[in-house]
Amino acid sequence: MRDFLFSNLHTGRQKRPALKRQIRERRTAQALTVFGLVLAAVELYVIFGGF
């Protein structure tokens, strides 16, 4: 039984993404973070700047 479990452990393992893909995903995450911060700043300016 133990051998059966260990033999099936390795079949579902996925390969790690390529380095270029990791860099692209990191840049996308950074861009989304910056966009969110800018959007929040604009919303605060609109809310508090209107009064």
Contacts in CASP RR format, 6 or more apart in sequence:
PFRMAT RR
TARGET T0000
AUTHOR 0000-0000-0000
METHOD contacts of the structure
MODEL  1
MRDFLFSNLHTGRQKRPALKRQIRERRTAQALTVFGLVLAAVELYVIFGG
F
17 25 0 8 1.000
END
